Amino acid sequence: MEERRHFFAFIWHASFLALTMAFVEVNTVLPALVLKAGGNSFSIGLITAITTGIPLLVQIIFAGLLMARTRKKPFLLLGIYLRVFSLASIGFLLRSDMTGSLLLLMIFLIISIFSFSGVFAGICYTDLLGKSIAKNRRKFMAFRQIVGSFLSLVGGYLARMVVSKIPYPNNYSMMFFIAAFSLALGSIGFWMIREESSEITSYPGFWKIIKSIPATLKGDSNLRGYILFTNMTGFGLILIPFYVLLAKETFGLTGENVGNFLFLQMIGMLIAGFFWGNYLHRKGFKKLLYLCAIFGSTLPILALLLSKTNANLYMLIFLLTGITLSARKMGFEGLLIEISNNENRALYTGISGAFNLVTALLPLVMGMIIDSLGFAVVFVFSSVFIFSGILYLNRIKIQEV
């Protein structure tokens, strides 16, 4: 009975989180906002690094602090409410008279708070999920993705209406206010969870944790393989905002375009959720990520080809990114849980984030590399790296279904 209540609580949060992220989607909405506010290719790289990669580098610090805590739920709620505050702050900021470089700077600063608090909350979330839902983990991952994708689609449709019908900056301001309210509602789910206190027999301290990383990596080939696979496939994740930049430079970028990109991505996530969920139930996390890598490696090449056609056909790339993102969201977190246990899960989450260097650092220079070498060279090399990640996925040994 208790696990059923926990299952519902996590689904409640996941549903409202999906609705939230549809309005502030990091791969479409935020890059479009930055471009609208006067940003360039470097700005796209910076916002991508802030939202996707850089916060992961400090996961090990958060993990070290949280390992000593017998209960993670209070810190999870703290992270969520910091995110709510950040979203509302952006909403107010866009209603102000601030423009130009100062507006961009404030957006970057507040989104940084949003992202860092998300990493802090994420470590607690993964630990709490591993303890609270043990028997139905695959069922939960699939069900969460399907329900979340449906609400993302609803949110994407509403966001599409807002961003295309209401003039800038009021459209983005409204979306951030809606996102803040939705995330606050989602936090109610965690108040329903009764967390068991973990037994902390010893706590080595932060610097001892740092010093233990080499031995931890040496002693667990699964963790090494997971980190390498995450880095190689990270190329696909950081490229998505640059698909928006390619669209802007090729076809122009209107509010209607942004709304269509977002909506198609949500449709892809919803449709794929049913297929991936069934596949996950039958084959497991590892084989799901195998297909994710193969599919994801084709997208950069396809984006180049579709950019030679017209804007309507190019929009299909965002439908396909939604399909890939759906598999990523189901697979990566679940695989990390499977290669860890209740005692080392927070540490493993921190280590994997700290070594996620591709998604953390590459976006900072990706814009400059594209400016120098062009989209074609960068996209082709990224495709090769993504596909190569399969070599490291194969090294991960878990019990197959």
C-alpha positions in Angstrom: 0.0 0.0 0.0 2.8 2.4 0.9 4.7 1.8 -2.4 1.4 2.4 -4.3 1.1 5.8 -2.5 4.7 6.6 -3.4 4.1 5.6 -7.0 1.2 8.0 -7.2 3.2 10.8 -5.5 6.0 10.5 -8.0 3.6 10.4 -10.9 1.9 13.5 -9.5 5.2 15.4 -9.4 6.3 14.1 -12.8 3.0 15.2 -14.4 3.3 18.8 -13.2 7.0 18.9 -13.9 6.3 17.9 -17.5 3.8 20.7 -17.8 6.3 23.1 -16.3 9.1 22.2 -18.6 6.9 22.5 -21.7 6.6 26.2 -21.0 10.3 26.7 -20.4 11.7 23.9 -22.6 15.5 24.1 -22.5 16.1 23.0 -26.1 13.6 25.3 -27.8 11.9 28.0 -25.6 15.0 29.2 -23.7 17.2 29.4 -26.8 14.4 31.3 -28.6 14.1 33.6 -25.7 17.8 34.3 -25.7 17.8 35.1 -29.4 14.7 37.4 -28.9 16.5 39.2 -26.1 19.5 39.9 -28.5 21.7 36.9 -28.0 23.9 35.3 -30.6 25.5 31.8 -31.3 27.7 32.2 -28.2 24.6 33.0 -26.1 23.0 29.8 -27.3 26.0 27.9 -26.2 26.1 29.6 -22.9 22.4 29.0 -22.1 22.8 25.4 -23.2 25.8 24.9 -20.9 23.9 26.5 -18.0 20.8 24.4 -18.4 22.3 21.1 -19.5 25.9 20.7 -18.5 27.7 23.1 -16.1 25.5 22.3 -13.0 26.4 18.6 -13.4 30.0 19.4 -12.6 29.0 20.4 -9.1 26.9 17.3 -8.5 29.8 15.8 -6.6 29.8 18.7 -4.1 26.0 18.3 -3.6 26.4 14.5 -3.4 29.1 14.8 -0.8 26.8 17.1 1.3 23.8 14.9 0.9 25.4 11.6 1.6 25.6 12.6 5.3 21.8 13.2 5.4 19.6 10.4 6.7 16.6 12.0 5.0 16.7 13.5 1.5 13.1 14.8 1.1 13.6 18.2 2.9 16.5 19.0 0.6 14.5 17.9 -2.4 11.7 20.3 -1.5 14.3 23.1 -0.9 15.6 22.6 -4.5 12.1 22.6 -6.0 11.1 25.8 -4.3 14.3 27.5 -5.4 13.3 26.6 -8.9 9.8 28.0 -8.4 11.3 31.3 -7.2 13.6 31.4 -10.2 10.9 30.8 -12.8 8.7 33.5 -11.2 11.6 35.9 -11.1 12.1 35.5 -14.9 8.4 36.3 -15.4 8.8 39.5 -13.4 12.1 40.4 -15.1 10.5 40.2 -18.6 7.7 42.5 -17.4 10.3 45.2 -16.4 11.9 47.9 -18.5 15.2 46.0 -18.6 16.6 45.4 -22.1 19.8 44.6 -24.0 22.9 43.1 -22.4 21.7 43.7 -18.8 18.5 41.7 -19.5 20.6 38.9 -21.0 22.9 38.9 -18.0 20.0 38.7 -15.6 18.4 35.8 -17.6 21.7 33.9 -17.4 22.0 34.5 -13.7 18.5 33.4 -12.8 18.5 30.4 -15.1 21.8 29.4 -13.4 20.0 29.4 -10.0 17.2 27.4 -11.6 19.6 24.8 -13.1 21.8 24.4 -10.0 18.9 24.0 -7.7 17.5 21.4 -10.2 20.8 19.4 -9.9 20.6 19.6 -6.1 17.0 18.4 -6.2 17.8 15.7 -8.7 20.3 13.9 -6.5 17.7 13.8 -3.7 15.0 12.7 -6.2 17.1 9.8 -7.6 18.0 8.6 -4.1 14.3 8.9 -2.9 13.1 7.1 -6.0 15.5 4.2 -5.5 14.3 3.8 -1.9 10.6 4.3 -2.5 9.8 2.4 -5.6 11.8 -0.8 -5.7 9.6 -3.4 -7.2 7.9 -1.5 -10.1 10.8 0.6 -11.3 10.5 -0.2 -15.0 6.7 0.2 -14.9 7.1 3.5 -13.1 9.7 4.9 -15.6 7.5 3.9 -18.6 4.3 5.2 -17.0 5.9 8.4 -15.9 7.2 9.1 -19.4 3.8 8.4 -21.0 1.8 10.6 -18.5 4.5 13.3 -18.6 4.6 13.3 -22.4 0.8 13.7 -22.6 0.9 16.7 -20.3 4.0 18.0 -22.1 1.9 17.9 -25.3 -0.9 19.8 -23.6 1.6 22.3 -22.2 3.3 22.5 -25.6 0.0 23.3 -27.3 -0.8 26.0 -24.8 2.7 27.4 -25.0 2.4 27.4 -28.8 -0.7 29.6 -28.5 0.9 32.0 -26.0 4.2 32.4 -27.8 2.5 32.9 -31.2 -0.6 35.0 -30.2 0.9 37.3 -27.5 3.7 39.8 -28.4 7.2 39.6 -26.9 8.1 39.9 -24.0 4.6 39.3 -22.4 4.4 35.9 -24.1 7.5 34.6 -22.4 6.7 36.3 -19.2 3.3 34.5 -19.0 4.9 31.2 -19.8 7.4 31.5 -16.9 4.6 32.4 -14.5 2.6 29.4 -15.5 5.6 27.2 -15.2 6.3 28.5 -11.6 2.7 27.8 -10.6 2.7 24.3 -12.1 6.0 23.3 -10.4 4.7 24.5 -7.1 1.7 22.3 -7.5 3.9 19.4 -8.4 5.8 19.6 -5.1 2.6 18.6 -3.3 3.3 15.0 -4.4 6.5 14.7 -2.3 4.6 15.8 0.9 2.7 12.4 0.5 5.9 10.4 0.7 6.9 8.9 4.0 10.7 8.6 3.8 12.6 6.1 5.8 15.7 7.4 7.4 18.9 5.9 5.9 21.5 4.5 8.2 24.7 6.5 7.9 27.3 4.3 9.6 30.2 6.6 8.6 30.6 9.8 6.6 34.1 10.3 5.0 33.7 14.0 4.4 33.9 15.9 1.1 37.6 15.8 0.5 37.8 12.1 1.3 35.0 11.5 -1.2 37.0 13.5 -3.8 40.1 11.4 -3.1 38.0 8.2 -3.3 36.8 8.9 -6.9 39.7 7.2 -8.7 39.3 4.1 -6.6 35.6 4.1 -7.1 36.0 4.4 -10.9 38.7 1.8 -11.0 36.6 -0.6 -9.0 33.4 -0.3 -11.0 33.6 -0.8 -14.7 29.8 -0.2 -15.0 30.2 3.3 -13.7 33.1 4.0 -16.1 31.1 2.7 -19.0 28.1 4.8 -17.9 30.1 8.0 -17.8 31.8 7.4 -21.2 28.4 6.5 -22.8 26.8 9.6 -21.3 29.6 11.8 -22.6 29.5 10.4 -26.1 25.8 10.6 -26.5 25.8 14.1 -24.9 26.7 15.5 -28.3 23.1 14.8 -29.4 21.7 16.5 -26.4 23.6 19.8 -26.7 23.0 20.0 -30.5 19.2 20.4 -30.1 19.3 24.2 -29.3 21.6 24.6 -32.3 18.9 23.1 -34.5 16.9 26.3 -33.5 19.9 28.4 -34.5 20.2 26.7 -37.8 16.5 27.3 -38.4 16.9 31.0 -37.5 19.8 31.4 -40.0 18.1 29.4 -42.7 14.4 30.2 -42.5 14.1 33.0 -39.9 12.6 32.6 -36.5 9.1 33.7 -35.6 7.0 33.1 -32.5 4.9 30.7 -34.6 8.1 28.7 -35.5 9.1 28.4 -31.9 5.6 27.2 -31.0 5.6 24.6 -33.7 9.1 23.4 -32.8 8.0 22.9 -29.2 4.7 21.3 -30.0 6.2 18.8 -32.5 8.8 17.9 -29.9 6.1 17.2 -27.4 4.1 15.1 -29.9 7.2 13.0 -30.6 7.8 12.4 -26.9 4.2 11.4 -26.4 4.0 9.0 -29.3 7.4 7.5 -28.6 6.5 7.1 -24.9 4.1 4.2 -25.7 6.6 2.4 -27.9 9.6 2.9 -25.6 7.6 2.0 -22.5 6.6 -1.4 -24.0 10.2 -1.9 -25.2 11.6 -1.0 -21.8 9.3 -3.5 -20.1 10.4 -6.3 -22.4 14.1 -5.5 -22.9 15.4 -3.3 -20.1 17.2 0.1 -19.8 20.4 -0.9 -21.5 18.8 -2.1 -24.7 16.5 1.0 -24.7 19.6 3.3 -24.6 21.2 1.2 -27.4 18.3 2.2 -29.7 18.4 5.7 -28.4 22.0 6.1 -29.4 21.4 4.6 -32.9 18.4 6.9 -33.5 20.1 9.9 -32.0 23.2 9.6 -34.3 21.0 10.0 -37.4 19.5 13.4 -36.3 22.4 15.7 -37.0 22.7 14.4 -40.5 19.0 14.6 -41.0 18.9 18.2 -39.7 21.5 19.2 -42.4 19.4 17.5 -45.1 16.1 19.1 -44.0 17.7 22.5 -43.8 18.1 22.3 -47.6 14.3 22.0 -48.1 11.8 24.3 -46.4 10.7 25.4 -43.0 7.8 23.1 -42.8 9.8 20.0 -43.5 12.6 21.1 -41.2 10.2 21.2 -38.3 10.2 17.4 -38.5 13.6 17.4 -36.8 11.9 18.5 -33.6 9.4 15.7 -33.8 12.3 13.3 -34.0 14.2 14.9 -31.2 11.2 14.4 -29.0 11.3 10.7 -29.8 15.0 10.6 -28.8 14.5 12.6 -25.6 11.7 10.3 -24.6 14.1 7.3 -24.6 16.8 9.3 -22.8 14.5 10.3 -20.0 13.4 6.7 -19.5 16.8 5.1 -19.8 19.6 7.1 -18.2 18.2 7.6 -14.8 17.0 4.0 -14.7 20.3 2.6 -15.8 22.1 4.6 -13.1 19.8 3.2 -10.4 20.4 -0.3 -11.7 24.2 0.0 -11.4 24.1 1.5 -8.0 22.6 0.8 -4.6 21.1 2.7 -1.7 24.5 3.4 -0.1 26.4 4.7 -3.1 23.6 6.1 -5.3 24.1 9.7 -4.3 27.9 9.3 -4.8 27.4 7.7 -8.2 25.0 10.4 -9.3 27.6 13.0 -8.2 30.5 11.3 -9.9 28.7 10.7 -13.2 27.6 14.4 -13.2 31.1 15.7 -12.4 32.6 13.7 -15.3 29.8 14.7 -17.8 32.3 17.1 -19.5 30.8 17.1 -23.0 27.4 18.5 -21.9 29.1 20.8 -19.4 31.8 22.4 -21.4 31.3 21.9 -25.1 28.2 24.1 -25.4 30.4 27.1 -24.3 32.5 26.8 -27.5 30.0 25.1 -29.8 28.7 28.4 -31.1 32.3 29.5 -31.9 33.1 26.2 -33.5 30.0 26.4 -35.7 30.9 30.0 -36.7 34.4 28.8 -37.7 33.7 25.4 -39.3 30.1 25.6 -40.2 27.1 23.5 -39.2 27.9 20.6 -41.6 31.3 19.7 -40.1 30.1 20.0 -36.5 26.9 18.0 -37.1 28.7 15.2 -39.0 31.4 14.8 -36.3 28.7 14.8 -33.6 26.8 12.0 -35.3 30.0 9.9 -35.3 30.6 10.5 -31.6 27.0 9.7 -30.7 27.1 6.4 -32.5 30.5 5.5 -30.9 28.9 5.7 -27.5 27.5 2.2 -28.1 31.0 0.8 -27.6 30.9 2.0 -24.0 27.3 1.0 -23.4 28.2 -2.6 -24.3 30.7 -2.6 -21.5 28.0 -2.1 -18.8 27.1 -5.5 -17.3 23.7 -5.8 -15.7 21.2 -8.6 -15.3 19.3 -8.8 -18.6 15.7 -9.6 -18.8 
